């Protein structure tokens, strides 16, 4: 039976409110950055310890807070953004609910130091577990500095839901990158564990900021678009059909410079690309929607990540129409050629750095290697090592003992749908998924080669090195995983700011687009959970096996089918691919006879 109704005390209500606003360290970074932008800051520094799980410090050169208002900032519903109810429907700032600082202070220790430009001295306010602990004058530059420590100590259960420090740092970098995209005139610096990992200077235009935040590779293959409808305008950059990603993480949508997640707008973007990109691939798009505050409700989500449009159909149609029209007119820019001054002068200023990297690579010394270009390698390579015991299919006969059948003993009948290989033995019909089978073969071979400590991993040198320009978060992710990729046969190294050069790929894998494979690899591992070295290594091998395996819908010759069967007989665990899908299924002819009522 429920007890009597009671009014909850402030410390509990504050923690409940904090649970809606502060989900993880990245939520704290987001709220503090938005406050800094609302204060007119043009230079912001973010300092993270242990990926934001240890401490977070945000320093800005904004206008600061009045001394008498500094302590009020930690009171719930205290805000300088609205004074009347109708003000909610014409909000142009980021923070207006008055919940950010009190929510943060209820689950951590917060030290705020601020000074207005005309004040001789600043003020320090320390709040902990929702209570003001100290207020005193302090010497400080103009602007505001907020340091957050003991994060989630008052709510230890919340700490158990945090991911690895690298994952949490990645979420923080995502928040910073999104705000950097929407505010090109603001300089942003990020320091992690005492080391600068991101320095985004103020940019003159959106294209320049896009290259700085997402990488020059993005801008090289993106086009500008703009459109106008009744009471709204949209503009931004989108990728051509040749540049796609493994998920929708690179579709950014901003409404009045506020980053939002909107399934309807994402669907509109995907609709514009329908029939232009392959299935299960996503474009990159940075979309800005400028609309009257009265036509959009930004107060529908505690963390202000969702909005509600007054006329959602009009927004949807404007996005689809503008992008579709721009895609019709889009043509990829001509590649830069050495000595081609005309193409060089056509490059916009934001591409000059990327062109310099390309030119430098031509002088980049590669160690000599006798291998051919990796595209010349056959799809299947018969291993010369001692084969493992063959896997056997067992037919449970009624009149005899079980008879083992190896894959090379089966009669190949043909290929169905360019994907399934059809075999038969004396009493069985077997359907083999060629992609799943080749995945398992590559996976087991990669594991076998890695286990041999007496020789380095087999690599195939590229005739021309691949340069990959990444976003800050993706660069950090890939750099952390370089040892695992090196063990698999990749040869890569940092090459300037947020750039890597790929000089070799694993031998025996069909990887015609190393850059795309590695970008998909980053997408796969960007939000990975903390795992042991062995678990991460096997995830890498499974990913490479999937990318390097023969694809569904690819026709195979009889010789390739024979090699595939021989390789299957040489490895263990052929029942499933590394992701757990079945490699083959079998039917007894007597069961087929029953199905056709012949028995």
Secondary structure, DSSP 8 states (H G I E B T S, - for coil): ---------HHHHHHHHHHHH-SSHHHHHHHHHHHHHHTT-SEEEEEEEGGGTSEEEEEE-S----HHHHTGGGSTT--SS-SSGGGGGG--SS--SS-HHHHHHHTSEEEEEEE-TT-SSEEEEEEETTEEEEEEEE---SEEEEEEESTTSTTHHHHTT---HHHHHHHHHHHHHHHHHH-TTSEEEEEETTEEEEEE---SSHHHHHHHHH-HHHHHTEEEEEEEETTEEEEEEEE-TT--BSSGGGEEEEETTEEE--HHHHHHHHHHTTTTS-TT-B--EEEEEEE-GGGEE--SSTTS---EETTHHHHHHHHHHHHHHHHHH--------TT-HHHHHHS-GGGHHHHHHHHHHHT----------GGGS-S-----S-------EEE--SSS--EEE-GGGSEEEEEETTTEEEEE-SSEEEEEEHHHHHHHHHHHHHHHHHH-TTS---EEEEEEEEEEE--HHHHHHHHHTHHHHHHHT-EEEE-STTEEEEEEEETT---S-HHHHHHHHHHHHTT-----HHHHHHHHHHHHHHHHS--TT----HHHHHHHHHHHHTSS-TTB-TTS-BSEEEEEHHHHHHHTT--
